[in-house]
Amino acid sequence: MHSLTLTFTPSGTYRCPGLGATRALAVRDLGLDPLLEQRGCSDCPVFTSCKMSHWTTVDVALTDEEALRKAAAELGCTWQIGGEAIGYVGKRLKSDFVIKVPGSAYDIAVIRKDGKLTLTTDWYRGTVAAIVGKDYGKLLQLYGIHKAHAAAKLKGYTTQRKLQPNGDIQLVINLPC
């Protein structure tokens, strides 16, 4: 048996040891979002948002509701089906799902559009970012881990997590020979 190691960074991107067949496994077979892939030495410029007090959507489209729910739970957040997310001065945003962030008065709205899930929150005062990371980095890191683990498990592969000193999490996928 041999293995492939994908590294999921605290900024929410992932990287693999090479493009080619490894990229195909990550993107096509495991279903990871190619927009989150780090290529070469520079991070993909997906994560841009304004830090003023209003609803802000980060330009990333997620596809796996279960992986997102598990990632949120791992960060101590509560997953709610339907309802309204709460933002600055009680502003509300109707959502398919709401992620309740511990220690924050603000929620994350998860809205389904065209088969994709988008994340919208109010970043004011940094209480959401303190839990889920800047521009959802920690949440997306764990989302990638859970999505890749579930896809590998469906194919009969086993996985192991390895936390790195810099905050990266490596997911070692054990492949049959």
Residue pairs with C-beta under 8 A, 6 or more apart in sequence:
1 174
1 175
1 176
1 177
2 174
2 175
2 177
3 172
3 173
3 174
3 175
4 16
4 17
4 22
4 25
4 172
4 173
4 175
5 16
5 17
5 170
5 171
5 172
5 173
6 14
6 15
6 16
6 26
6 32
6 144
6 148
6 170
6 171
6 173
7 14
7 15
7 16
7 164
7 168
7 169
7 170
7 171
8 14
8 141
8 142
8 144
8 145
8 148
8 168
8 169
8 170
8 171
9 15
9 38
9 137
9 141
9 167
9 168
10 133
10 137
10 138
10 141
10 166
10 167
10 168
11 43
11 47
11 133
11 134
11 135
11 137
11 140
11 141
12 36
12 47
12 60
12 133
12 135
12 136
12 137
12 138
12 139
12 140
12 141
12 143
12 144
13 36
13 37
13 38
13 43
13 44
13 46
13 140
14 26
14 32
14 36
14 37
14 38
14 144
15 37
15 38
16 22
16 23
16 26
16 37
19 39
23 37
26 32
26 37
26 148
27 33
27 34
27 37
29 151
29 155
30 147
30 148
30 151
30 152
31 63
31 64
31 147
31 151
32 144
32 147
32 148
33 60
33 61
33 62
33 63
35 44
35 46
35 60
35 61
36 44
36 46
36 60
36 140
36 144
37 44
38 44
46 58
46 59
46 60
47 58
47 59
47 60
47 134
47 135
47 136
47 137
48 58
48 59
48 135
49 56
49 57
49 58
49 123
49 135
50 56
50 123
51 123
51 124
52 124
53 88
53 122
53 123
53 124
54 87
54 88
54 122
55 87
55 91
55 93
55 109
55 120
55 121
55 122
56 120
56 121
56 122
56 123
57 118
57 119
57 120
58 118
58 119
58 135
58 136
60 118
60 119
60 136
60 140
61 116
61 117
61 118
62 68
62 116
62 117
62 118
62 119
62 143
63 115
63 116
63 117
64 143
64 146
64 147
64 150
65 97
65 117
66 146
66 150
67 143
67 146
67 147
67 150
68 110
68 117
68 139
68 143
68 146
69 79
69 97
70 142
70 146
71 139
71 140
71 141
71 142
71 143
71 145
71 146
72 78
72 79
72 99
72 108
72 132
72 139
73 79
74 142
74 146
75 131
75 132
75 138
75 139
75 142
76 102
76 131
77 99
77 100
77 101
77 102
77 108
77 131
77 132
78 99
78 100
78 102
79 97
79 98
79 99
79 100
80 97
80 98
80 99
80 100
81 96
81 97
82 95
82 96
82 97
82 98
83 94
83 95
83 98
84 92
84 93
84 94
84 95
84 98
85 92
85 93
85 95
85 98
85 99
85 106
85 107
85 108
85 109
85 120
85 121
86 92
86 105
86 106
86 107
87 93
87 106
87 107
87 121
87 122
87 124
88 106
88 122
88 124
91 122
93 109
93 120
94 109
95 109
95 110
95 111
95 120
96 110
96 111
96 112
96 117
97 109
97 110
97 117
98 107
98 108
98 109
98 110
99 107
99 108
99 110
99 132
100 107
101 107
101 108
101 127
101 128
101 131
101 132
102 131
103 127
103 130
103 131
104 127
104 128
104 130
104 131
105 127
106 121
106 122
106 124
106 127
106 128
107 121
108 119
108 120
108 121
108 128
108 132
108 136
109 119
109 120
109 121
110 117
110 118
110 119
111 117
111 118
111 120
119 136
119 139
121 128
122 128
123 129
129 135
131 138
132 138
132 139
133 139
133 140
133 141
141 169
142 169
145 161
145 169
145 171
148 159
148 171
148 173
149 159
149 171
152 158
152 159
152 171
152 173
153 159
156 176
157 173
157 174
157 175
157 176
158 173
158 174
159 171
159 172
159 173
159 174
160 171
160 172
160 174
161 169
161 170
161 171
161 172
162 169
162 170
162 171
162 172
163 169
164 170
